[in-house]
C-alpha cells in the first residue's frame, strides 16, 4: 500500500483512464529515462491500452509510450475522473 489516499499503481488503470503521476518508486538509470520521456510527478497521462498482459500503452504530452508492467508497478498515480 502507499501513503496517498486515492492512489494506485499505473498497472491497475484500465484503458481509457486518465491519471496524474504522484511518485515514481525506485532508483537507477531507468528513472532518469522515464524523466527524459516526460514521465515526472505532476504530469497527466492517458492509458491508451491495458489489456492485462504485455506492455501498457500510455499517452504523455501527446506522445504514445509503451511501459513494461514491472515499471508500471512502480509509478504511483492518482486517477482523474473525466
N, CA, C and O atoms as a MOPAC input file, in Angstrom:
PM7 MOZYME 1SCF
protein

 N      0.82500 1    -1.17800 1     0.00000 1
 C      0.00000 1     0.00000 1     0.00000 1
 C      0.87300 1     1.24800 1     0.00000 1
 O      2.08200 1     1.17100 1     0.22200 1
 N      0.26700 1     2.36900 1    -0.24400 1
 C      1.05700 1     3.60300 1    -0.29500 1
 C      0.47500 1     4.63800 1     0.66600 1
 O     -0.59600 1     4.45400 1     1.24300 1
 N      1.21400 1     5.72200 1     0.81500 1
 C      0.84900 1     6.74600 1     1.79000 1
 C     -0.22600 1     7.71300 1     1.28400 1
 O     -0.72600 1     8.53300 1     2.05500 1
 N     -0.58000 1     7.63100 1     0.02400 1
 C     -1.55200 1     8.55800 1    -0.54900 1
 C     -2.93800 1     7.93900 1    -0.49800 1
 O     -3.06800 1     6.71700 1    -0.57500 1
 N     -3.98100 1     8.76100 1    -0.37000 1
 C     -5.32400 1     8.24300 1    -0.15100 1
 C     -5.99000 1     7.66600 1    -1.40100 1
 O     -6.57000 1     6.58300 1    -1.33100 1
 N     -5.92300 1     8.35100 1    -2.52700 1
 C     -6.64700 1     7.90000 1    -3.72000 1
 C     -5.69300 1     7.41800 1    -4.80400 1
 O     -5.98600 1     7.59900 1    -5.98600 1
 N     -4.60200 1     6.83000 1    -4.46200 1
 C     -3.62500 1     6.46900 1    -5.47600 1
 C     -3.59400 1     4.97400 1    -5.73200 1
 O     -3.95700 1     4.16300 1    -4.88000 1
 N     -3.15000 1     4.64000 1    -6.92700 1
 C     -2.95300 1     3.25400 1    -7.34800 1
 C     -1.67700 1     3.22400 1    -8.17800 1
 O     -1.08900 1     4.26400 1    -8.47500 1
 N     -1.26200 1     2.03200 1    -8.54300 1
 C     -0.13300 1     1.94200 1    -9.46200 1
 C     -0.66300 1     2.01500 1   -10.89000 1
 O     -1.80000 1     1.62900 1   -11.16000 1
 N      0.15400 1     2.50300 1   -11.78200 1
 C     -0.24800 1     2.68800 1   -13.18200 1
 C     -0.77600 1     1.40000 1   -13.79900 1
 O     -1.69600 1     1.43100 1   -14.61600 1
 N     -0.20100 1     0.27800 1   -13.41500 1
 C     -0.59700 1    -1.01600 1   -13.97600 1
 C     -2.07400 1    -1.33000 1   -13.74100 1
 O     -2.67100 1    -2.06400 1   -14.52800 1
 N     -2.67200 1    -0.79700 1   -12.68900 1
 C     -4.06000 1    -1.11400 1   -12.33400 1
 C     -5.10700 1    -0.34600 1   -13.13600 1
 O     -6.28600 1    -0.69900 1   -13.09500 1
 N     -4.70700 1     0.68600 1   -13.85700 1
 C     -5.67900 1     1.51300 1   -14.57900 1
 C     -6.13200 1     0.84200 1   -15.86900 1
 O     -5.29900 1     0.32100 1   -16.61100 1
 N     -7.42100 1     0.84200 1   -16.15100 1
 C     -7.92300 1     0.26400 1   -17.40200 1
 C     -7.71100 1     1.21400 1   -18.58400 1
 O     -7.44100 1     2.40100 1   -18.40200 1
 N     -7.83700 1     0.68000 1   -19.77300 1
 C     -7.76300 1     1.50300 1   -20.98300 1
 C     -8.79000 1     2.62800 1   -20.90100 1
 O     -9.90000 1     2.43000 1   -20.40600 1
 N     -8.41400 1     3.80600 1   -21.38900 1
 C     -9.31300 1     4.95500 1   -21.37100 1
 C     -9.21600 1     5.79600 1   -20.11300 1
 O     -9.87000 1     6.83500 1   -20.01900 1
 N     -8.41400 1     5.37300 1   -19.14300 1
 C     -8.27200 1     6.12600 1   -17.89300 1
 C     -7.31300 1     7.29500 1   -18.06100 1
 O     -6.48800 1     7.32900 1   -18.97300 1
 N     -7.45100 1     8.23800 1   -17.15900 1
 C     -6.55200 1     9.39900 1   -17.10200 1
 C     -6.10200 1     9.53000 1   -15.65600 1
 O     -6.88700 1     9.32600 1   -14.73000 1
 N     -4.81900 1     9.87600 1   -15.46700 1
 C     -4.28700 1     9.99400 1   -14.10400 1
 C     -3.12900 1    10.97800 1   -14.06200 1
 O     -2.51400 1    11.29700 1   -15.08000 1
 N     -2.85300 1    11.44800 1   -12.85100 1
 C     -1.71000 1    12.33100 1   -12.60600 1
 C     -0.64100 1    11.51500 1   -11.88400 1
 O     -0.93800 1    10.83000 1   -10.90600 1
 N      0.59600 1    11.58500 1   -12.36100 1
 C      1.69600 1    10.88500 1   -11.70100 1
 C      1.97800 1    11.57100 1   -10.37200 1
 O      2.16100 1    12.78600 1   -10.31000 1
 N      2.01100 1    10.76800 1    -9.30700 1
 C      2.28000 1    11.28200 1    -7.96800 1
 C      3.73300 1    11.02900 1    -7.58500 1
 O      4.40200 1    11.90400 1    -7.03500 1
 N      4.21700 1     9.81600 1    -7.88300 1
 C      5.55700 1     9.43200 1    -7.45600 1
 C      6.04200 1     8.26500 1    -8.30900 1
 O      5.24700 1     7.45900 1    -8.79100 1
 N      7.33700 1     8.19000 1    -8.48400 1
 C      7.95500 1     7.03100 1    -9.12500 1
 C      8.88300 1     6.41900 1    -8.08800 1
 O      9.80200 1     7.07500 1    -7.59800 1
 N      8.63500 1     5.15500 1    -7.75700 1
 C      9.37800 1     4.48000 1    -6.70800 1
 C     10.57900 1     3.75100 1    -7.30400 1
 O     10.45400 1     3.01700 1    -8.28400 1
 N     11.72900 1     3.96500 1    -6.70300 1
 C     12.91900 1     3.25400 1    -7.13400 1
 C     14.09500 1     4.17300 1    -7.37100 1
 O     14.03800 1     5.37100 1    -7.09500 1
 N     15.16200 1     3.58900 1    -7.88700 1
 C     16.38800 1     4.31400 1    -8.16200 1
 C     17.01300 1     3.74500 1    -9.42600 1
 O     16.67200 1     2.65000 1    -9.87400 1
 N     17.91800 1     4.50200 1    -9.98000 1
 C     18.67500 1     3.99500 1   -11.10600 1
 C     18.42000 1     4.72300 1   -12.40400 1
 O     17.64100 1     5.67400 1   -12.46800 1
 N     19.09500 1     4.25400 1   -13.43800 1
 C     19.02900 1     4.88600 1   -14.74000 1
 C     17.66500 1     4.84000 1   -15.38700 1
 O     17.33200 1     5.71900 1   -16.18100 1
 N     16.86300 1     3.83000 1   -15.06700 1
 C     15.54400 1     3.73000 1   -15.69800 1
 C     14.65200 1     4.88300 1   -15.26800 1
 O     13.79900 1     5.31300 1   -16.04500 1
 N     14.82100 1     5.39800 1   -14.05600 1
 C     14.02400 1     6.56200 1   -13.63600 1
 C     14.43000 1     7.77700 1   -14.45900 1
 O     13.57600 1     8.54700 1   -14.89600 1
 N     15.71800 1     7.94800 1   -14.66800 1
 C     16.20500 1     9.05100 1   -15.49800 1
 C     15.59900 1     8.95400 1   -16.90200 1
 O     15.20900 1     9.96600 1   -17.48500 1
 N     15.52300 1     7.74000 1   -17.43700 1
 C     14.93600 1     7.53800 1   -18.76800 1
 C     13.45800 1     7.90800 1   -18.77500 1
 O     12.98700 1     8.51800 1   -19.73400 1
 N     12.72300 1     7.55600 1   -17.73600 1
 C     11.31000 1     7.94100 1   -17.64900 1
 C     11.17800 1     9.46000 1   -17.62300 1
 O     10.30100 1    10.02400 1   -18.27700 1
 N     12.05000 1    10.11600 1   -16.86900 1
 C     12.02700 1    11.58400 1   -16.81900 1
 C     12.30400 1    12.17500 1   -18.19500 1
 O     11.68900 1    13.17100 1   -18.57500 1
 N     13.22100 1    11.57200 1   -18.94400 1
 C     13.50900 1    12.04500 1   -20.29500 1
 C     12.28800 1    11.92900 1   -21.20000 1
 O     12.10000 1    12.75300 1   -22.09600 1
 N     11.45800 1    10.91500 1   -20.97400 1
 C     10.25700 1    10.71400 1   -21.78200 1
 C      9.09700 1    11.58600 1   -21.30600 1
 O      8.01500 1    11.54200 1   -21.89100 1
 N      9.30800 1    12.37200 1   -20.25800 1
 C      8.26100 1    13.25600 1   -19.77400 1
 C      7.43700 1    12.70400 1   -18.63200 1
 O      6.48600 1    13.34800 1   -18.19000 1
 N      7.78400 1    11.52100 1   -18.14400 1
 C      7.04100 1    10.91700 1   -17.03500 1
 C      7.63400 1    11.39900 1   -15.72200 1
 O      8.54500 1    10.78200 1   -15.16900 1
 N      7.10400 1    12.50500 1   -15.23800 1
 C      7.56900 1    13.10100 1   -13.99400 1
 C      6.37400 1    13.35400 1   -13.08900 1
 O      5.24800 1    13.45100 1   -13.57600 1
 N      6.59400 1    13.46200 1   -11.78300 1
 C      5.47200 1    13.76100 1   -10.88300 1
 C      4.74100 1    15.03500 1   -11.30400 1
 O      5.36100 1    16.04600 1   -11.63400 1
 N      3.40700 1    14.96300 1   -11.28500 1
 C      2.56500 1    16.08700 1   -11.67000 1
 C      2.04600 1    16.02400 1   -13.08900 1
 O      1.11100 1    16.74700 1   -13.43400 1
 N      2.62800 1    15.17900 1   -13.91700 1
 C      2.23400 1    15.07200 1   -15.32900 1
 C      0.98200 1    14.21200 1   -15.45500 1
 O      0.82300 1    13.22200 1   -14.74200 1
 N      0.09100 1    14.60300 1   -16.37400 1
 C     -1.12900 1    13.84300 1   -16.67000 1
 C     -0.81400 1    12.81500 1   -17.76400 1
 O     -0.19100 1    13.13600 1   -18.77500 1
 N     -1.25900 1    11.57000 1   -17.53700 1
 C     -1.09500 1    10.52000 1   -18.54300 1
 C     -2.45800 1     9.92200 1   -18.86100 1
 O     -3.33500 1     9.84500 1   -18.00000 1
 N     -2.62000 1     9.50100 1   -20.10900 1
 C     -3.81700 1     8.78500 1   -20.54800 1
 C     -3.41500 1     7.35100 1   -20.84100 1
 O     -2.41400 1     7.11200 1   -21.51700 1
 N     -4.19400 1     6.38600 1   -20.33500 1
 C     -3.93100 1     4.98500 1   -20.62900 1
 C     -4.63000 1     4.66300 1   -21.94400 1
 O     -5.85900 1     4.61900 1   -22.01300 1
 N     -3.84100 1     4.44000 1   -22.97600 1
 C     -4.38100 1     4.13400 1   -24.29700 1
 C     -4.79300 1     2.67100 1   -24.36500 1
 O     -5.86900 1     2.34600 1   -24.86600 1
 N     -3.91700 1     1.77200 1   -23.85200 1
 C     -4.22100 1     0.34500 1   -23.92500 1
 C     -3.61900 1    -0.39100 1   -22.73900 1
 O     -2.42100 1    -0.29700 1   -22.47500 1
 N     -4.46000 1    -1.11900 1   -22.03600 1
 C     -4.02800 1    -2.00500 1   -20.96300 1
 C     -4.92900 1    -3.22400 1   -21.02700 1
 O     -6.05500 1    -3.19600 1   -20.53000 1
 N     -4.43900 1    -4.29300 1   -21.63800 1
 C     -5.25700 1    -5.49000 1   -21.83100 1
 C     -4.98900 1    -6.57500 1   -20.78800 1
 O     -5.48000 1    -7.69700 1   -20.91000 1
 N     -4.19800 1    -6.22900 1   -19.75000 1
 C     -3.96200 1    -7.18900 1   -18.68200 1
 C     -2.69400 1    -8.00500 1   -18.83100 1
 O     -2.32100 1    -8.73900 1   -17.91600 1
 N     -2.03300 1    -7.89300 1   -19.95700 1
 C     -0.74500 1    -8.56600 1   -20.16700 1
 C      0.02700 1    -7.76100 1   -21.20400 1
 O     -0.55100 1    -6.97500 1   -21.95400 1
 N      1.31300 1    -7.96400 1   -21.23500 1
 C      2.13100 1    -7.19800 1   -22.16400 1
 C      2.28700 1    -5.76100 1   -21.70200 1
 O      1.82900 1    -5.39800 1   -20.61900 1
 N      2.93400 1    -4.94200 1   -22.52400 1
 C      3.16600 1    -3.55000 1   -22.11300 1
 C      1.87500 1    -2.73600 1   -22.05500 1
 O      0.86900 1    -3.07400 1   -22.67900 1
 N      1.94000 1    -1.66800 1   -21.29400 1
 C      0.84100 1    -0.71900 1   -21.19300 1
 C      1.18500 1     0.47000 1   -22.08300 1
 O      2.27800 1     1.02800 1   -21.98300 1
 N      0.26300 1     0.85300 1   -22.94500 1
 C      0.48600 1     1.99700 1   -23.82800 1
 C     -0.15700 1     3.21000 1   -23.17200 1
 O     -1.35100 1     3.21700 1   -22.87100 1
 N      0.66600 1     4.24100 1   -22.95700 1
 C      0.14900 1     5.47800 1   -22.36600 1
 C      0.45900 1     6.64300 1   -23.29800 1
 O      1.35000 1     6.56300 1   -24.14400 1
 N     -0.29000 1     7.72000 1   -23.12600 1
 C     -0.02700 1     8.95500 1   -23.86700 1
 C      0.37800 1    10.01500 1   -22.85700 1
 O     -0.34500 1    10.29600 1   -21.90100 1
 N      1.55300 1    10.60000 1   -23.08900 1
 C      2.04500 1    11.66100 1   -22.21700 1
 C      2.50000 1    12.81000 1   -23.10300 1
 O      3.34600 1    12.62700 1   -23.97800 1
 N      1.94300 1    13.98600 1   -22.88000 1
 C      2.25100 1    15.17700 1   -23.67200 1
 C      2.09500 1    14.91800 1   -25.17900 1
 O      2.90600 1    15.37800 1   -25.98400 1
 N      1.05000 1    14.18100 1   -25.54200 1
 C      0.73900 1    13.93900 1   -26.94200 1
 C      1.52600 1    12.81800 1   -27.60100 1
 O      1.33900 1    12.56100 1   -28.79100 1
 N      2.40100 1    12.14400 1   -26.86200 1
 C      3.22900 1    11.06900 1   -27.42700 1
 C      2.84800 1     9.75500 1   -26.75900 1
 O      2.72400 1     9.68600 1   -25.53600 1
 N      2.66400 1     8.70800 1   -27.56700 1
 C      2.35300 1     7.39700 1   -27.01500 1
 C      3.64200 1     6.65500 1   -26.68700 1
 O      4.58900 1     6.63400 1   -27.47400 1
 N      3.65200 1     6.04500 1   -25.49800 1
 C      4.82900 1     5.35600 1   -24.97500 1
 C      4.39700 1     4.00200 1   -24.44000 1
 O      3.35300 1     3.89400 1   -23.79700 1
 N      5.19300 1     2.96100 1   -24.70000 1
 C      4.93300 1     1.63300 1   -24.13900 1
 C      5.75300 1     1.47800 1   -22.85800 1
 O      6.96300 1     1.70600 1   -22.85300 1
 N      5.08300 1     1.09100 1   -21.78000 1
 C      5.72800 1     0.90700 1   -20.48300 1
 C      5.54900 1    -0.55400 1   -20.07400 1
 O      4.43300 1    -1.07300 1   -20.09400 1
 N      6.63500 1    -1.21000 1   -19.70600 1
 C      6.55000 1    -2.58200 1   -19.21100 1
 C      5.81300 1    -2.63600 1   -17.88300 1
 O      5.76900 1    -1.65200 1   -17.14600 1
 N      5.24200 1    -3.77800 1   -17.58800 1
 C      4.44700 1    -3.92500 1   -16.36000 1
 C      5.28400 1    -3.75800 1   -15.09600 1
 O      4.79100 1    -3.21200 1   -14.10900 1
 N      6.51400 1    -4.20300 1   -15.09900 1
 C      7.37800 1    -4.03900 1   -13.93200 1
 C      7.59500 1    -2.57300 1   -13.60300 1
 O      7.57700 1    -2.18900 1   -12.43300 1
 N      7.79800 1    -1.75700 1   -14.61900 1
 C      7.96100 1    -0.31400 1   -14.41700 1
 C      6.62200 1     0.30300 1   -14.02200 1
 O      6.57600 1     1.16700 1   -13.14600 1
 N      5.53600 1    -0.12700 1   -14.65400 1
 C      4.20700 1     0.42900 1   -14.36200 1
 C      3.81000 1     0.18000 1   -12.90900 1
 O      3.03300 1     0.94900 1   -12.34100 1
 N      4.33500 1    -0.88700 1   -12.30000 1
 C      4.04300 1    -1.16600 1   -10.88400 1
 C      4.74500 1    -0.18500 1    -9.95400 1
 O      4.39700 1    -0.09600 1    -8.77700 1
 N      5.71500 1     0.54200 1   -10.46000 1
 C      6.48400 1     1.47900 1    -9.64500 1
 C      6.06000 1     2.93200 1    -9.85100 1
 O      6.61700 1     3.84000 1    -9.23300 1
 N      5.07300 1     3.14800 1   -10.72100 1
 C      4.58200 1     4.50500 1   -10.97200 1
 C      3.25900 1     4.67600 1   -10.22700 1
 O      2.24800 1     4.06600 1   -10.57700 1
 N      3.28500 1     5.51200 1    -9.20000 1
 C      2.08900 1     5.76400 1    -8.38600 1
 C      1.32500 1     6.93200 1    -9.02900 1
 O      1.88700 1     7.99700 1    -9.28700 1
 N      0.03600 1     6.70300 1    -9.27900 1
 C     -0.78800 1     7.72400 1    -9.93600 1
 C     -2.05800 1     7.97100 1    -9.14300 1
 O     -2.49800 1     7.13800 1    -8.35100 1
 N     -2.63200 1     9.14200 1    -9.38000 1
 C     -3.93700 1     9.49400 1    -8.81400 1
 C     -4.91700 1     9.58200 1    -9.97800 1
 O     -4.79300 1    10.47700 1   -10.81400 1
 N     -5.88500 1     8.67700 1   -10.05100 1
 C     -6.85600 1     8.70500 1   -11.14400 1
 C     -7.60600 1    10.03700 1   -11.18600 1
 O     -7.90000 1    10.62900 1   -10.14700 1
 N     -7.90400 1    10.49000 1   -12.38100 1
 C     -8.66900 1    11.71800 1   -12.60100 1
 C    -10.00100 1    11.31900 1   -13.21900 1
 O    -10.03300 1    10.67400 1   -14.26700 1
 N    -11.08600 1    11.69500 1   -12.58300 1
 C    -12.41400 1    11.40900 1   -13.12800 1
 C    -12.71900 1    12.40200 1   -14.24000 1
 O    -12.64000 1    13.61400 1   -14.04300 1
 N    -13.06700 1    11.87600 1   -15.41300 1
 C    -13.39800 1    12.76000 1   -16.53100 1
 C    -14.84900 1    12.63200 1   -16.89300 1
 O    -15.31600 1    13.30100 1   -17.81500 1

